[in-house]
Amino acid sequence: MRWLGRLFEAGVYVTGITVSLVVLVMFYYVAREARYAFGDTFAWGFRLALLPADSSDDMSPGSAPYTTLVTVNAEGSDGLDEHEEIVPAPSVSSVEGEMMLTTAATLVSDITDIRADRLYRDEWRALKTTQQGDQFLVLGYATPRYQQKTMVLAWEPDSGFDPTLSPYRLVLRLVRAPHGVDVQPFDIDLKRQPSGRITLPAWVARTDAERSNGYVFEIQATPHRSAFWATLRGIFSTEWAPTLMYPRYGVLPLLIATTLMSVLAMLFATPLAVATALYLSEIAQPRLREWLKPALELIASVPSVVLGYFGLMFVAPSLQNWLGQALGMESGRNLLTTSVMLAVLAIPIVASVTEDVLKTVPESLRESAMALGLTRGEMLWKVLLPAARSGIMAAVLIGAARVYGETMIVWILSGGTASMPSLSSLQDVSRVLVGSTRGVPDTIAIEMGNVAFESVHYGHLFLLGVFLFAATVLVNLTALYIGRKQVWRV
Amino acid sequence: MESVGETVFIPARTGRRVRRQIIDRVLVLALTALAFASVATVLGIIGFIILKGLPAISLSFLTSPPREGMSAGGIYPMIRGSVLLMLGTLVLVLPLGVLGGVFLAEYAGRSTLSRLLHASIASLAGTPSVIFGLFGLAVFVLMMNMGVSLLAGCLTLALFTLPAVVFTTENAIRSVPESFIEAGLALGLSRWQLMWKVVLPNALPGILTGIVLSTGRAAGEAPPILLTAGIYYATGDLPRGWDILKQPVANLPYHLAEGYRQGGVIPEAIVWGTCLTLMLFVLLINMWAIIVRTRVRRKQAW
């Protein structure tokens, strides 16, 4: 029998210590998976176009008909091999309309390899590591009908691409001027000047074969900043759009939205929950309390998916009907509705913990207050609440942590648009309140369903998890710390 | 010192006393109203869902599989999946949680270390369920190669319920009266004999209801299952035998979450029926546990 006892005790120690370490193990693995966020490939792309010298300033490479897009992204095949899919550059005779200038991608990186019969409109390449960088050569020429003496080279980042977030040094330079054209070579830092225009002497290609003799521009990306810092900068930017061609992984809008809805929910829930707890512990008859306390616990266990559906089918349309006109609500699924349902989730939790706290306040405090001739209301307000203050704050924090990590209610009710909330004026605030939003936990749950495992996007979802985990652990530990301080023990 | 005497007598002035009493009444009334408002809100939600869901529920709804791409038929596979998940969780969390609770209550002492262990488990208790899903996905599904499966889901949910089970066990053990333990010691029992023969049997009802309560809550949580065990298209053709553990499993919260993602495929009546089934599933388990606990507490009024 003694060995059985030893075994039991050994089991107790091993399990006890294991259980206590679970939270650390979990944090370690969630943080470890976040390493995939720091992959070292970054998409980038620019549009180049030649424009007539007399074109207006609002004509951009994006709107010019014969513009060339050079890009490196996840969808790009390596343009050097698979050019069947790529549109050939227009021949000299086929260029029509007022735009008699074109640019063409060469699909080669060596200037001596440029061939007139292998020119294309755009060039898409597959991602390479930041250490390799990449480089494009682009031809530029005018067609015979072009009469002006000069022409303008214009460039801009491809839509959705922000050069400042990229880890490369990005340079646009003139590598070769056509024979007989006298022009100053240029070398432009595309990070400082992401878009712009520069005037060049016009050069005309008379035949298709002559096209390869035109201006040759180069856009080059060379490793500059470490991929790690570039990722980090991306994380603390203000846009979350992971499925774009140039994905953005800025977590700030999600974190701010989650914080905003939690704070709002706790503002709604705290007075109701504390009042409920005060009533239960100080005012209700014991028989009623015996029923209400379990009822409260029961209510706290309604699954949050169900609360979410209730919000969707009942609260959202009702709020839309009452306040839709007044606040300019476009849909019932918005930050306000989400906060209301989160408050419903929080009330039983906060009330239940607060009631436990009130129960621990010594009877002697109540009795002395009554003996001093205070009314019951004065006793509650001036003695009990101050005495239980830190415990109540802890209860509110526990509720806040629960609300902060709530997934399903936010998923169903928030509307799902990730945008940076602006709170600079009262109008903005009301727009944010009734606007569609998106939080951290729901983003993880929704997007993990369609993500390639161990991709950069997958890593960023785990990174969001790390932020969420850290925030809730911090709030919980704060609750634990301040909950332990009890005023009457001083 | 005259002013001191004055302040003592001011409360005795009748006008003030009446005003104080009015304020008192108003405050008590307001608290009562607020308390009833919050209880009524949540009871109202439960009532609303019962009203909406009841028409959809019938015996065939609960016992037949979905048909026509989830747009008709019943939800039997989801109910079965939820029950399986809950049972698996129960089996896994029972030894871990109880031994952990015994450790905290009897062996960890009251040192700084034990306070740290407490804080660590409390942090786990407050961790959002979606984090458990992430961990389950990274470790059980991918690293241990279990794939999206019932086993991975049960393991994830077991971790999710672990802190609650540890704490309820600890409380149940601590609430065993000191006199029982002293009596045991006086009879010359060793520490583990005391544990095994005196403390655990007396704490057992509290421990069991605690476990049932927390697994009940876990059965209603969607995010951990979403990432580790769920499957949307369930048919009547269900896996049997041990194979069950390796297959993904349809279940109620996942059905609701994924149904929302798919957007309007599931008719509203079936959604409400599923909501009600899930809510009753969780509430009935909890109600049973709460009733047992109250009864036991009354019987054990030491």
HADDOCK unambig.tbl for C-alpha pairs under 7 A between the chains (distance, minus, plus):
assign (segid A and resid 5 and name CA) (segid B and resid 192 and name CA) 5.80 0.50 0.50
assign (segid A and resid 9 and name CA) (segid B and resid 192 and name CA) 6.99 0.50 0.50
assign (segid A and resid 12 and name CA) (segid B and resid 99 and name CA) 5.07 0.50 0.50
assign (segid A and resid 12 and name CA) (segid B and resid 100 and name CA) 6.51 0.50 0.50
assign (segid A and resid 12 and name CA) (segid B and resid 102 and name CA) 6.84 0.50 0.50
assign (segid A and resid 12 and name CA) (segid B and resid 103 and name CA) 5.56 0.50 0.50
assign (segid A and resid 13 and name CA) (segid B and resid 103 and name CA) 6.33 0.50 0.50
assign (segid A and resid 15 and name CA) (segid B and resid 96 and name CA) 6.20 0.50 0.50
assign (segid A and resid 15 and name CA) (segid B and resid 99 and name CA) 6.12 0.50 0.50
assign (segid A and resid 15 and name CA) (segid B and resid 100 and name CA) 5.55 0.50 0.50
assign (segid A and resid 16 and name CA) (segid B and resid 99 and name CA) 6.54 0.50 0.50
assign (segid A and resid 16 and name CA) (segid B and resid 100 and name CA) 4.18 0.50 0.50
assign (segid A and resid 16 and name CA) (segid B and resid 103 and name CA) 5.27 0.50 0.50
assign (segid A and resid 16 and name CA) (segid B and resid 104 and name CA) 6.94 0.50 0.50
assign (segid A and resid 19 and name CA) (segid B and resid 100 and name CA) 6.32 0.50 0.50
assign (segid A and resid 20 and name CA) (segid B and resid 117 and name CA) 5.38 0.50 0.50
assign (segid A and resid 20 and name CA) (segid B and resid 120 and name CA) 5.82 0.50 0.50
assign (segid A and resid 20 and name CA) (segid B and resid 121 and name CA) 5.65 0.50 0.50
assign (segid A and resid 23 and name CA) (segid B and resid 120 and name CA) 6.52 0.50 0.50
assign (segid A and resid 23 and name CA) (segid B and resid 124 and name CA) 5.46 0.50 0.50
assign (segid A and resid 26 and name CA) (segid B and resid 135 and name CA) 6.18 0.50 0.50
assign (segid A and resid 29 and name CA) (segid B and resid 135 and name CA) 6.64 0.50 0.50
assign (segid A and resid 30 and name CA) (segid B and resid 134 and name CA) 6.77 0.50 0.50
assign (segid A and resid 30 and name CA) (segid B and resid 135 and name CA) 5.79 0.50 0.50
assign (segid A and resid 272 and name CA) (segid B and resid 34 and name CA) 5.88 0.50 0.50
assign (segid A and resid 272 and name CA) (segid B and resid 35 and name CA) 6.62 0.50 0.50
assign (segid A and resid 272 and name CA) (segid B and resid 38 and name CA) 6.33 0.50 0.50
assign (segid A and resid 275 and name CA) (segid B and resid 31 and name CA) 5.19 0.50 0.50
assign (segid A and resid 275 and name CA) (segid B and resid 34 and name CA) 6.08 0.50 0.50
assign (segid A and resid 275 and name CA) (segid B and resid 35 and name CA) 5.69 0.50 0.50
assign (segid A and resid 276 and name CA) (segid B and resid 31 and name CA) 6.99 0.50 0.50
assign (segid A and resid 276 and name CA) (segid B and resid 34 and name CA) 6.54 0.50 0.50
assign (segid A and resid 276 and name CA) (segid B and resid 35 and name CA) 3.91 0.50 0.50
assign (segid A and resid 279 and name CA) (segid B and resid 31 and name CA) 6.04 0.50 0.50
assign (segid A and resid 279 and name CA) (segid B and resid 32 and name CA) 5.92 0.50 0.50
assign (segid A and resid 279 and name CA) (segid B and resid 35 and name CA) 6.36 0.50 0.50
assign (segid A and resid 294 and name CA) (segid B and resid 290 and name CA) 6.93 0.50 0.50
assign (segid A and resid 298 and name CA) (segid B and resid 283 and name CA) 6.53 0.50 0.50
assign (segid A and resid 298 and name CA) (segid B and resid 286 and name CA) 6.57 0.50 0.50
assign (segid A and resid 298 and name CA) (segid B and resid 287 and name CA) 6.90 0.50 0.50
assign (segid A and resid 299 and name CA) (segid B and resid 42 and name CA) 6.63 0.50 0.50
assign (segid A and resid 301 and name CA) (segid B and resid 217 and name CA) 5.86 0.50 0.50
assign (segid A and resid 301 and name CA) (segid B and resid 283 and name CA) 6.98 0.50 0.50
assign (segid A and resid 302 and name CA) (segid B and resid 279 and name CA) 6.04 0.50 0.50
assign (segid A and resid 302 and name CA) (segid B and resid 283 and name CA) 6.97 0.50 0.50
assign (segid A and resid 303 and name CA) (segid B and resid 220 and name CA) 4.87 0.50 0.50
assign (segid A and resid 303 and name CA) (segid B and resid 221 and name CA) 6.38 0.50 0.50
assign (segid A and resid 303 and name CA) (segid B and resid 279 and name CA) 6.47 0.50 0.50
assign (segid A and resid 305 and name CA) (segid B and resid 253 and name CA) 6.70 0.50 0.50
assign (segid A and resid 306 and name CA) (segid B and resid 275 and name CA) 5.62 0.50 0.50
assign (segid A and resid 375 and name CA) (segid B and resid 21 and name CA) 6.99 0.50 0.50
assign (segid A and resid 375 and name CA) (segid B and resid 24 and name CA) 6.40 0.50 0.50
assign (segid A and resid 376 and name CA) (segid B and resid 24 and name CA) 6.57 0.50 0.50
assign (segid A and resid 377 and name CA) (segid B and resid 24 and name CA) 4.62 0.50 0.50
assign (segid A and resid 377 and name CA) (segid B and resid 27 and name CA) 6.03 0.50 0.50
assign (segid A and resid 377 and name CA) (segid B and resid 28 and name CA) 6.36 0.50 0.50
assign (segid A and resid 378 and name CA) (segid B and resid 24 and name CA) 6.91 0.50 0.50
assign (segid A and resid 401 and name CA) (segid B and resid 126 and name CA) 6.65 0.50 0.50
assign (segid A and resid 402 and name CA) (segid B and resid 126 and name CA) 6.61 0.50 0.50
assign (segid A and resid 402 and name CA) (segid B and resid 128 and name CA) 6.67 0.50 0.50
assign (segid A and resid 405 and name CA) (segid B and resid 128 and name CA) 4.63 0.50 0.50
assign (segid A and resid 406 and name CA) (segid B and resid 128 and name CA) 6.66 0.50 0.50
assign (segid A and resid 407 and name CA) (segid B and resid 130 and name CA) 6.93 0.50 0.50
assign (segid A and resid 407 and name CA) (segid B and resid 223 and name CA) 6.92 0.50 0.50
assign (segid A and resid 441 and name CA) (segid B and resid 130 and name CA) 6.48 0.50 0.50
assign (segid A and resid 445 and name CA) (segid B and resid 130 and name CA) 6.93 0.50 0.50
assign (segid A and resid 445 and name CA) (segid B and resid 223 and name CA) 6.42 0.50 0.50
assign (segid A and resid 465 and name CA) (segid B and resid 131 and name CA) 6.14 0.50 0.50
assign (segid A and resid 469 and name CA) (segid B and resid 127 and name CA) 6.48 0.50 0.50
assign (segid A and resid 469 and name CA) (segid B and resid 131 and name CA) 6.83 0.50 0.50
assign (segid A and resid 472 and name CA) (segid B and resid 126 and name CA) 6.78 0.50 0.50
assign (segid A and resid 472 and name CA) (segid B and resid 127 and name CA) 6.19 0.50 0.50
assign (segid A and resid 473 and name CA) (segid B and resid 123 and name CA) 5.27 0.50 0.50
assign (segid A and resid 473 and name CA) (segid B and resid 126 and name CA) 6.96 0.50 0.50
assign (segid A and resid 473 and name CA) (segid B and resid 127 and name CA) 6.68 0.50 0.50
assign (segid A and resid 476 and name CA) (segid B and resid 123 and name CA) 5.93 0.50 0.50
assign (segid A and resid 476 and name CA) (segid B and resid 126 and name CA) 6.33 0.50 0.50
assign (segid A and resid 477 and name CA) (segid B and resid 119 and name CA) 6.83 0.50 0.50
assign (segid A and resid 477 and name CA) (segid B and resid 123 and name CA) 6.64 0.50 0.50
